[in-house]
Each structure stands twice: as C-alpha cells, then as structure tokens.
Amino acid sequence: MAAAISNMGERFGYYIMNAVLVLFLCSKFGLSDETSSIIYSVFYCGIYVLSLVGGIIADKTQNYKGTIMSGLIVMSLGYVILSIPVLATTNNVSWLLPLTCVALFFIAFGNGLFKGSLQAIVGQMYDNFEKDAEKNGPEAVKLAKSRRDSGFQIFYVFVNIGGLIAPFVAPLLREWWLKAHALAYNADLPALCHQYINEGGKMASDHLFNLTELVTKVGGTVTNDLMPFCTQYLDVFNTGIHYSFIASVVAMLISLVIFVINRKVFPTPGKKEKQETVTYINEEKAAMAKEIKQRLYALFAVLGIVIFFWFSFHQNGQSLSLFARDFVVTDSIAPEIWQAVNPFFVIVLTPLIMLFFGAYIRRGKEISTPKKIAIGMGIAGLAFLFLAIYSALQGYPSGTEFKALADSAKAGWKAGPWVLIVIYFFLTVAELFISPLGLSFVSKVAPKHIQGLCQGLWFGATAIGNLFLWVSPLMYNKFPIWQCWTIFFAVCIVSMGVMLTMVKWLERVTK
C-alpha cells in the first residue's frame, strides 16, 4: 500500500504529460502534429530506456531506496522548469524549445531512476511472502504464488488514482485562466493563431475565414490586424497549462515525503542473497546457469510481444489525442480530459477482472500469466477494430483534410464522446491483462541478483514501442483514418497469435 501511494505522485505527473504534451507542443510552439509527436515519442522512449539505466544503477549500488528518492527529486526539477510561463516568439524559440526538451529529459531520467527500483521492491515483497510460506508446506507456497498477480493488480489500481485526477488539472487551469481574460477554449484556434502570426496577409483565404469565425466564437473581436489577439490568446491558452506543472511538482514532493516516512518498511532486493555464502558443485552451477538462460529467453520472448502492445496502447497520447481534438465534440469536455477515462476504468475494472481470474483459480483452471497477456493483445485489437469500422462508416477523411474544413462544416460530422469511452474501455481491459501481469511475470522469472535490471528491461520494451509512436500521426494525417486504425488492429492480432504459440513453453519456465 505504501509503495503504491508513493507511486501516485509519479503517475500524476506522467498522466498530465500524457494528456497534454503533444497538444501543448503544438499550441506553445506552433509545431506540426508530426514534429510534436517525434518529441513525444523520444520523451516516452527515454522514460523507459532510462528505467533500464536506473535498474542497473540500483543493482550495482544495492541502494534501491536512494535511487527512488533521487528520481523523485530529478523529476521535480524538470516540472519546475516547465511550470515557468514564457511566451514563445520567433526571438526566443531557439532557446526556449531546447530548454523545454532539457526539462523533459530531467523528467525522463528521474522517472527512469524511480520506476524500475520501485517495481523491484514490490517484487521483493512477494518473494519474501513466498519464502515465509515455505514454512507452511506446498499448498501455502502455491497460494502465496497465486497472490502475486493479484498483488500487482492492486498496486496498479492505487497508482492509477493519480492518473485519474491528473488529466483534469491542465484543462481546468487553462479554462480558468482563459475565463479570467474573458476568452473561451477552442481546440482548433491555437494552430490558426500560429499560422496567422507566421504568414499574416499571405494566409490562405479559407484558413483566414476559419480564424475569424473562431475569434468571434471565443469572445474576441475581429479587426483588420489579428496579430494582437493571436499573441494574447496563445499566451493565455498556454499559461494555464504551465500552471498544471506546478501541481506535478507538489505531487512529486508528496510522494517523496510518503516514501521517506515508510522507507524502513520496504525490503531491499538482493540484500539477503548478498549476505549468504553457499558453495555449489559444477553440476549444480551448470543446472542453475541453464535455468537462468531459460528464464531470460522467456523474458525476452514476452518483451518482444509487449513492444507491439505499447506501440498500440500509447496511441492514447498520440493519434487518439489527435482524434479527440479533431473528430470528437469537445465544446464541453477538452480532449485532454479523455485521458482520465483510462485510469478510471483501471480502478473500476480491476476488481471485476480479479474476481474473474479468482473464479478460474477456485475451479482449478487458473489462467497462466502468458495466456492472459495473449488475451490482452486480442482485446486491444478489438478496440482498434471498433474504431476502424466506425471511422469507415462515417466516411472520415485524413486528419489534414478534416482540419481544413470550416468549423461549421465539421460540427455535424464530429463523433460523440461515447466513441472514446468505448475504445478506452477495450484498451483498459487489455492493459489490465498485460501491464500489471507483465510486471508480475518479470518478477517471477527475474534472477534474484538482477531484479532491477529485469524490471528495467520490461520498461525497455515499452521504450522501443514508444520510439515508433511518431509513425501514427503520419498515417493519421495522410490516409483516411480508418486505415490507420486497421494497421493497429493487425499489429495486435498478429502479436496475439505469436504469443499463443509460445504459451506452453512460457508456462513451463514459470512453474
């Protein structure tokens, strides 16, 4: 419980970034969807690659707790830099955008120090629990091992409470700041403001018509020179988002305090093994080496599949955020807020899924962790199948073509919010079959002396999936979007098929 609460602050900051980063980079600097998505992809890749670095540091120093605290402090520094509201102009963008990227690096590096080490501590808790159960016989050990998956699912629920709250913060602060300046929110206006500032009188007539239509809609006044309005709107619009990063700093510090208070309660992975001296004959050494190789082969096999899950799932911060901005009615609910649907479903659905798994255990038909991961890939595929069919039936064009339409023309064509609720429902169920259970799987197969490294490898697989996230906006803006969703459907289904072919082998390794 204390570990999960300590992780809530990190999740709070993570979900704020997940909700706003791509859209913030577009509105702050006038970057294209594609350029913003490249920065997003590198940032989220960095978070998970640096988790591998953090795991190595924790394993080498055997100072997991110190590594965790250092991570929280470094993350806080990154959010402090981002919280300073500076208007981006042609005169300062050459240093302001790199400074923003430096802040993102601090957040990614701090996250890397934090994530793998905390997961290793949670895994050690269950290692200790299973070791204590050995005193009570095989049945007690079996029961203790069955609780590991449930334990990681409960851990996952609590850390997502921070994720449930976070997506509301930036839109609410932005809305408050806009109202304080007698303005209203519009998702399409920042891009048009940047275009007007860059092009002025050379702006295409249809784009200028769209701009003047939206200026009136948000409470501005149309004049011959819209430069002052565009500059003011961008400044006010983005300042509200900057303020949300202050909330992230507070969340980090709360997590740090909670962790420090409970520091003595947490175990130290690898500490007991380091203290014990045991002599093995050559045959025993060979058998142990073979077992470790099998465990690592199994780990890398699962990691290979998980890459494709995260590539698909993390579209929630990429093409799905763009879809929410462009194709979904956002007059009353900002596109960033839809990121809260995922952690909401995590909290609500986890107990139901645990009951589902528990029912199979009571019948003596426990579903293995590898099989759960395969099922999760199939469920993720259903999410994109639904969205592909819906987009095809609606006749949606590419994102670029849709954004070029007049605001009045888009209004009757936009999807209702229920579409996002449906897709996030499927993706969350898939996540619950894969993410917490994947962490549990890693803790089962990881050799004791490299637990932090193995948890880092899990995040490394996530990093590779995130590294290719920039591909999705290219498809989203170039092709009719049903084709984009169909590609993700195919990726998930093929991954499920490959995973199913390995299930029996993986089950033998994890016994």
C-alpha positions in Angstrom: 0.0 0.0 0.0 2.8 2.5 1.0 4.6 1.7 -2.3 1.5 2.3 -4.4 0.8 5.6 -2.7 4.4 6.6 -3.2 4.0 5.9 -6.9 0.8 8.0 -7.2 2.8 11.3 -7.5 4.8 10.0 -10.4 1.7 8.7 -12.1 0.1 12.2 -11.5 2.9 13.9 -13.4 3.0 11.1 -16.0 -0.7 11.4 -16.9 -0.5 15.2 -17.1 2.3 14.8 -19.6 0.5 12.0 -21.4 -2.6 14.2 -21.7 -1.1 17.5 -22.7 2.4 17.0 -24.2 1.6 16.6 -27.9 -1.2 19.2 -27.9 0.9 21.6 -25.7 3.9 21.5 -28.0 1.5 22.3 -30.9 -0.2 25.2 -29.1 3.0 26.5 -27.4 5.5 26.5 -30.3 3.2 26.1 -33.4 4.8 22.7 -34.2 3.1 20.3 -36.6 1.4 17.2 -35.3 4.2 15.2 -36.7 7.1 17.2 -35.1 5.3 17.3 -31.7 4.8 13.5 -32.0 8.5 12.9 -32.6 9.4 14.8 -29.4 6.7 12.9 -27.6 8.0 9.6 -28.9 11.6 10.3 -27.9 10.5 11.6 -24.5 8.4 8.5 -23.7 11.1 6.2 -25.1 13.5 8.0 -22.8 11.3 7.4 -19.8 11.5 3.6 -20.3 15.1 3.4 -21.7 16.3 5.3 -18.6 14.4 2.8 -16.4 16.9 0.3 -17.6 19.7 2.6 -16.6 18.0 3.2 -13.3 17.7 -0.5 -12.7 21.4 -1.0 -13.4 22.3 1.8 -11.0 20.1 0.3 -8.3 21.5 -3.2 -8.8 25.1 -2.0 -8.8 24.8 0.2 -5.7 22.2 -2.0 -4.0 20.7 1.3 -2.9 17.2 1.0 -4.4 15.6 3.4 -1.9 18.2 6.1 -2.5 17.7 5.7 -6.3 13.9 6.1 -5.9 14.3 9.3 -3.9 16.9 10.7 -6.3 14.4 10.0 -9.1 11.6 12.0 -7.5 13.9 15.0 -6.9 15.2 15.0 -10.5 11.6 14.7 -11.9 10.6 17.6 -9.7 13.3 19.8 -11.2 12.0 19.0 -14.7 8.5 20.0 -13.8 9.7 23.2 -12.1 11.3 24.3 -15.4 8.2 23.5 -17.3 6.0 25.4 -14.9 7.6 28.8 -15.8 5.2 30.5 -18.3 7.3 32.2 -21.1 5.5 33.2 -24.3 7.2 31.5 -27.3 8.2 34.0 -30.0 10.4 33.9 -33.1 13.1 35.7 -31.0 13.3 33.2 -28.1 12.2 29.8 -29.6 15.8 29.0 -30.4 16.5 28.6 -26.7 13.0 28.0 -25.3 12.2 24.9 -27.2 15.6 23.3 -26.3 15.1 24.3 -22.6 11.7 22.5 -22.8 13.4 19.4 -24.1 16.0 19.6 -21.3 13.1 19.7 -18.8 11.6 16.7 -20.5 15.0 14.9 -20.2 15.1 15.6 -16.4 11.6 14.2 -16.1 12.5 11.1 -18.2 15.8 10.5 -16.3 14.1 10.9 -12.9 11.4 8.6 -14.0 14.0 6.0 -15.0 15.6 6.1 -11.6 12.3 5.8 -9.9 10.3 3.2 -11.8 12.4 0.0 -12.1 13.6 0.3 -8.5 10.1 0.7 -7.0 8.8 -2.3 -9.1 11.8 -4.4 -7.8 10.9 -3.5 -4.2 7.3 -4.7 -4.8 8.6 -7.9 -6.4 10.8 -8.5 -3.4 7.9 -8.1 -1.0 6.2 -11.1 -2.8 9.5 -13.0 -2.9 9.7 -12.6 0.9 6.0 -13.6 1.3 6.5 -16.8 -0.7 9.7 -17.6 1.2 7.8 -17.3 4.5 5.0 -19.5 3.1 7.6 -22.4 2.6 7.4 -23.0 6.3 3.8 -24.0 6.0 4.1 -26.5 3.2 3.5 -26.7 -0.6 -0.2 -25.6 -0.5 0.8 -22.4 1.3 3.5 -21.7 -1.3 1.1 -22.3 -4.1 -1.4 -19.9 -2.6 1.3 -17.3 -2.0 2.4 -17.5 -5.6 -1.2 -17.1 -6.9 -1.4 -13.8 -5.0 1.5 -12.2 -6.8 -0.6 -11.4 -9.9 -3.4 -10.0 -7.7 -0.9 -8.0 -5.7 0.5 -6.3 -8.7 -3.1 -5.6 -9.9 -3.9 -3.9 -6.6 -0.7 -2.0 -6.8 -1.7 -0.9 -10.4 -5.1 0.3 -9.1 -3.6 2.6 -6.5 -1.0 4.1 -8.7 -3.7 4.9 -11.3 -5.6 7.1 -8.8 -3.0 9.8 -9.5 -3.7 9.2 -13.2 -7.4 9.6 -12.8 -7.0 13.1 -11.3 -4.2 14.4 -13.5 -5.9 14.8 -16.9 -8.5 17.3 -15.3 -5.8 19.6 -14.0 -4.4 21.2 -17.1 -7.8 21.7 -18.9 -9.4 23.2 -15.8 -6.5 25.6 -15.1 -6.4 26.6 -18.8 -10.2 27.1 -18.7 -9.9 29.2 -15.6 -7.1 31.4 -17.0 -9.0 31.9 -20.3 -12.2 32.9 -18.5 -10.1 35.3 -16.3 -9.2 37.1 -19.6 -12.8 36.9 -21.0 -11.9 34.2 -23.5 -13.1 30.7 -24.2 -11.4 27.4 -25.1 -11.3 26.2 -28.7 -9.0 23.3 -29.8 -8.5 24.5 -33.4 -7.7 28.1 -32.6 -4.0 27.8 -31.5 -2.9 26.3 -34.8 -4.6 29.1 -36.8 -3.2 31.7 -34.5 0.3 30.4 -35.1 -0.4 30.3 -38.9 -1.6 34.0 -38.8 1.5 35.1 -36.8 3.8 33.4 -39.3 2.0 34.2 -42.6 0.0 37.4 -41.8 -1.7 38.7 -45.0 -0.4 35.7 -47.0 -2.6 33.3 -45.1 -5.0 31.3 -47.3 -8.4 32.8 -47.5 -10.2 29.7 -46.3 -7.9 29.5 -43.3 -8.4 33.2 -42.6 -12.2 32.7 -42.7 -11.9 29.8 -40.2 -9.7 32.1 -37.9 -12.2 35.0 -37.9 -15.1 32.6 -37.3 -13.3 31.2 -34.2 -12.1 34.6 -32.9 -15.8 35.6 -32.6 -16.7 32.3 -31.1 -14.2 32.5 -28.2 -15.1 36.1 -27.3 -12.6 38.1 -29.4 -13.1 41.0 -31.8 -12.3 40.7 -35.5 -10.2 43.5 -36.8 -8.0 44.2 -39.8 -5.0 43.1 -37.7 -5.5 40.0 -35.7 -1.8 39.8 -34.6 -2.5 41.2 -31.0 -5.4 38.8 -30.5 -3.5 35.8 -31.7 -0.5 36.6 -29.5 -2.7 37.2 -26.4 -4.7 34.0 -27.0 -1.7 31.8 -27.3 -0.1 33.4 -24.2 -3.2 32.9 -22.1 -4.0 29.5 -23.5 -0.6 28.1 -22.7 0.0 29.8 -19.4 -2.9 27.8 -17.9 -1.1 24.6 -19.0 2.2 25.8 -17.4 0.4 26.2 -14.1 -0.6 22.5 -14.2 3.1 21.5 -14.0 3.3 23.3 -10.6 0.7 20.7 -9.5 3.1 18.0 -10.7 5.9 19.4 -8.5 3.6 19.3 -5.5 2.6 15.7 -6.3 6.3 14.6 -6.6 7.1 16.2 -3.2 4.1 14.4 -1.5 5.3 11.1 -3.0 8.8 11.8 -1.7 7.6 12.5 1.8 5.4 9.4 1.9 8.3 7.2 0.7 10.8 8.7 3.2 8.3 8.1 6.1 7.8 4.4 5.0 11.4 3.8 4.0 12.2 1.3 6.7 9.1 -0.8 5.9 10.3 -1.6 2.4 12.7 -4.5 1.8 16.0 -4.2 -0.1 16.1 -6.5 -3.2 19.2 -8.7 -3.3 20.3 -7.9 0.2 19.7 -11.3 1.7 21.3 -13.1 -1.2 24.4 -10.9 -0.9 24.8 -11.9 2.8 24.6 -15.6 2.2 27.6 -17.7 1.1 26.8 -21.1 -0.5 29.2 -23.5 -2.3 27.8 -25.3 -5.4 29.3 -28.3 -7.3 29.9 -27.9 -11.0 26.7 -29.8 -11.9 24.6 -27.6 -9.8 26.3 -24.5 -11.3 25.5 -25.8 -14.8 21.9 -26.5 -13.9 21.5 -23.0 -12.4 23.1 -21.4 -15.4 20.7 -23.3 -17.7 17.7 -22.3 -15.7 18.8 -18.6 -15.7 19.2 -18.8 -19.5 15.7 -20.3 -19.9 14.2 -17.6 -17.7 15.9 -14.8 -19.7 14.8 -16.4 -23.0 11.2 -16.4 -21.7 11.6 -12.8 -20.5 12.8 -11.6 -23.9 10.1 -13.5 -25.7 7.4 -11.8 -23.8 9.2 -8.4 -24.1 9.2 -8.8 -27.9 5.4 -9.1 -27.8 4.9 -6.3 -25.3 6.7 -3.9 -27.7 3.7 -4.0 -30.0 1.2 -3.6 -27.3 2.7 -0.4 -26.0 3.1 0.9 -29.6 -0.7 0.4 -29.9 -1.8 1.3 -26.4 0.2 4.6 -26.1 -1.7 6.0 -29.0 -3.8 7.5 -26.2 -1.2 10.3 -26.1 -0.7 10.4 -29.9 -3.2 9.6 -32.6 -6.1 9.1 -30.2 -5.4 12.5 -28.6 -5.4 14.0 -32.2 -8.7 12.1 -32.9 -10.2 13.6 -29.7 -9.1 17.1 -30.7 -10.2 16.9 -34.3 -13.1 14.4 -34.7 -14.8 14.4 -31.4 -17.1 17.1 -29.9 -15.0 18.9 -27.3 -17.1 22.0 -26.6 -17.9 20.9 -23.1 -15.1 18.4 -22.5 -11.5 19.2 -23.5 -9.6 16.5 -25.4 -7.0 16.1 -22.7 -9.7 15.1 -20.1 -10.4 11.9 -22.0 -7.1 10.6 -20.8 -8.9 10.2 -17.4 -11.2 7.5 -18.8 -8.3 5.0 -18.9 -7.3 5.3 -15.2 -11.0 5.5 -14.2 -11.6 2.1 -16.0 -8.4 0.7 -14.4 -9.8 1.5 -10.9 -13.3 0.2 -11.7 -12.5 -2.8 -13.8 -9.5 -4.2 -11.8 -11.7 -5.7 -9.0 -14.0 -7.3 -11.6 -11.1 -8.8 -13.5 -9.6 -10.1 -10.3 -12.9 -11.8 -9.5 -12.9 -13.3 -13.0 -9.4 -14.7 -12.5 -10.2 -15.8 -9.0 -13.2 -17.8 -10.2 -11.0 -19.8 -12.5 -8.5 -20.4 -9.7 -11.2 -21.8 -7.4 -12.3 -24.1 -10.2 -8.7 -25.4 -10.6 -8.4 -23.8 -14.0 -6.1 -20.9 -13.4 -5.3 -18.8 -16.5 -1.5 -18.5 -16.7 0.2 -15.1 -17.0 1.4 -15.7 -20.6 -2.1 -16.7 -21.7 -3.5 -13.6 -20.0 -1.0 -11.5 -22.0 -2.1 -13.1 -25.3 -5.8 -12.5 -24.5 -4.9 -8.9 -23.7 -3.4 -8.4 -27.2 -6.6 -9.7 -28.7 -8.7 -7.3 -26.7 -6.5 -4.4 -27.7 -7.1 -5.4 -31.3 -10.9 -5.2 -30.7 -10.5 -1.6 -29.7 -8.9 -0.6 -33.0 -11.3 -2.8 -35.0 -14.2 -0.9 -33.5 -12.7 2.5 -34.3 -11.7 1.4 -37.8 -15.3 0.2 -38.6 -16.8 3.4 -37.0 -14.5 5.7 -39.0 -15.1 3.9 -42.2 -18.9 4.0 -41.8 -18.7 7.8 -41.0 -16.5 8.3 -44.1 -13.9 10.2 -42.2 -11.0 11.6 -44.4 -7.4 12.1 -43.2 -6.8 14.4 -40.2 -5.3 17.0 -42.5 -8.3 17.1 -44.8 -10.7 17.3 -41.9 -8.9 20.2 -40.1 -9.0 22.2 -43.4 -12.8 22.3 -43.2 -14.7 25.3 -41.8 -15.8 25.0 -38.2 -19.4 25.0 -39.2 -18.9 22.1 -41.7 -17.1 20.0 -39.1 -19.7 20.4 -36.4 -22.3 17.9 -37.7 -19.7 15.4 -38.7 -17.9 15.0 -35.3 -18.3 11.9 -33.2 -20.0 11.8 -29.8 -17.9 11.3 -26.7 -19.2 7.7 -26.4 -16.8 6.6 -29.1 -13.8 7.5 -26.9 -15.4 5.8 -23.9 -15.8 2.5 -25.9 -12.3 2.5 -27.2 -10.7 3.3 -23.8 -12.8 0.6 -22.3 -11.3 -2.1 -24.5 -7.8 -0.7 -24.3 -8.0 -0.6 -20.5 -9.2 -4.2 -20.2 -6.3 -5.1 -22.5 -3.9 -3.1 -20.3 -5.1 -4.9 -17.2 -4.4 -8.3 -18.9 -0.9 -7.2 -19.8 0.7 -4.4 -17.8 0.4 -5.4 -14.1 0.6 -9.1 -15.1 3.6 -8.4 -17.2 5.3 -6.8 -14.1 4.3 -9.9 -12.2 5.8 -12.2 -14.9 9.1 -10.3 -14.8 9.3 -10.6 -11.0 8.7 -14.4 -11.4 11.4 -15.1 -14.0 14.0 -12.5 -13.0 17.1 -14.0 -11.4 17.4 -12.6 -7.9 20.7 -10.7 -8.5 19.4 -8.7 -11.4 15.8 -7.9 -10.4 16.2 -4.2 -11.0 17.8 -4.8 -14.4 15.0 -7.1 -15.5 12.3 -4.6 -14.4 14.3 -2.1 -16.4 14.1 -4.5 -19.4 10.4 -4.5 -19.2 10.4 -0.8 -19.4 13.0 -1.0 -22.2 10.5 -3.0 -24.3 8.0 -0.2 -23.6 10.6 2.3 -24.8 11.0 0.6 -28.1 7.2 0.6 -28.6 7.1 4.3 -27.7 10.0 5.1 -30.1 7.8 4.3 -33.1 4.8 6.3 -31.9 5.7 9.1 -34.2 4.6 6.9 -37.2 0.9 7.1 -36.2 0.4 10.9 -36.8 1.9 10.4 -40.3 -0.7 7.8 -41.1 -3.4 9.8 -39.3 -2.8 13.0 -41.3 -2.1 11.3 -44.7 -4.7 8.4 -45.1 -8.4 8.1 -44.3 -8.2 7.4 -40.6 -9.9 4.0 -40.8 -6.8 2.7 -42.5 -4.7 4.0 -39.6 -6.8 2.1 -37.0 -6.8 -1.0 -39.2 -3.0 -1.2 -39.1 -3.1 -1.1 -35.3 -5.7 -3.8 -35.3 -3.5 -6.0 -37.5 -0.4 -5.4 -35.2 -2.4 -6.5 -32.1 -3.9 -9.7 -33.7 -0.6 -10.9 -35.2 1.1 -10.3 -31.8 -1.7 -12.3 -30.1 -1.1 -15.2 -32.5 2.6 -15.3 -31.9 2.1 -15.2 -28.1 -0.3 -18.1 -28.2 2.3 -20.2 -30.0 4.7 -19.7 -27.1 2.2 -20.1 -24.2 3.0 -23.7 -23.3 6.8 -23.1 -23.2 6.4 -20.0 -21.1 4.2 -21.8 -18.7 6.8 -24.5 -18.2 9.5 -21.9 -17.5 7.4 -20.0 -14.9 6.4 -23.0 -12.9 
